[in-house]
Amino acid sequence: QKEVEQNSGPLSVPEGAIASLNCTYSDRVSQSFFWYRQYSGKSPELIMSIYSNGDKEDGRFTAQLNKASQYVSLLIRDSQPSDSATYLCAVRASGGSYIPTFGRGTSLIVHP
Amino acid sequence: GAGVSQSPSNKVTEKGKDVELRCDPISGHTALYWYRQSLGQGLEFLIYFQGNSAPDKSGLPSDRFSAERTGGSVSTLTIQRTQQEDSAVYLCASSLASGNGNTIYFGEGSWLTVV
């Protein structure tokens, strides 16, 4: 059973701070990793994807991947109230099934 | 189309009735996924289509659920004899192909309420 674990939160940070969201996964053959943002009542939208160990930066967002430790994280710099949402981690294996497995999401609240 | 299109956006049905939910993927996308998300819960995989291959139905929760994809494009998810526990938002997603570098895009979902 492939599992993707996230702390449900809520994670509360002040405006302008760095928000750190973490995700661990159980399937060692996982090769693709995604972070989605989901506003209440809306569908998930892709923020970042990462495939190689290390950091990947895109604007205020940085994804970090450590395959040896089986975790992936998302950092949000200069957090804004508009970043308040649930962040879903998704993991996809290589070969065989390409069906992504999603975590249950971490609720982020950025307060002014 | 520009994005994944789902219909209806909202559906209220009586317990025991059948419902059909439609998904029109992004043009040219060969992979199509159905997920279900109950209130406050994560995404539960239901079924996956890739091109002309046999679908992966491993996530369907019971034999009341079925799905088809006609002509490699539009997909219909059918729930027979609906139960209250079927109330959820049903999300369809598509990707260009099934390889690991292919991003999955979601539709806005079909919100199903069984009363």
HADDOCK unambig.tbl for C-alpha pairs under 7 A between the chains (distance, minus, plus):
assign (segid A and resid 32 and name CA) (segid B and resid 100 and name CA) 5.88 0.50 0.50
assign (segid A and resid 42 and name CA) (segid B and resid 108 and name CA) 6.52 0.50 0.50
assign (segid A and resid 43 and name CA) (segid B and resid 106 and name CA) 6.55 0.50 0.50
assign (segid A and resid 43 and name CA) (segid B and resid 107 and name CA) 6.68 0.50 0.50
assign (segid A and resid 43 and name CA) (segid B and resid 108 and name CA) 5.15 0.50 0.50
assign (segid A and resid 43 and name CA) (segid B and resid 109 and name CA) 6.56 0.50 0.50
assign (segid A and resid 44 and name CA) (segid B and resid 106 and name CA) 6.47 0.50 0.50
assign (segid A and resid 94 and name CA) (segid B and resid 100 and name CA) 6.57 0.50 0.50
assign (segid A and resid 98 and name CA) (segid B and resid 98 and name CA) 5.90 0.50 0.50
assign (segid A and resid 98 and name CA) (segid B and resid 99 and name CA) 6.79 0.50 0.50
assign (segid A and resid 102 and name CA) (segid B and resid 42 and name CA) 6.89 0.50 0.50
assign (segid A and resid 102 and name CA) (segid B and resid 43 and name CA) 6.03 0.50 0.50
assign (segid A and resid 103 and name CA) (segid B and resid 42 and name CA) 6.23 0.50 0.50
assign (segid A and resid 104 and name CA) (segid B and resid 41 and name CA) 6.06 0.50 0.50
assign (segid A and resid 104 and name CA) (segid B and resid 42 and name CA) 3.92 0.50 0.50
assign (segid A and resid 104 and name CA) (segid B and resid 43 and name CA) 6.92 0.50 0.50
assign (segid A and resid 105 and name CA) (segid B and resid 42 and name CA) 6.52 0.50 0.50
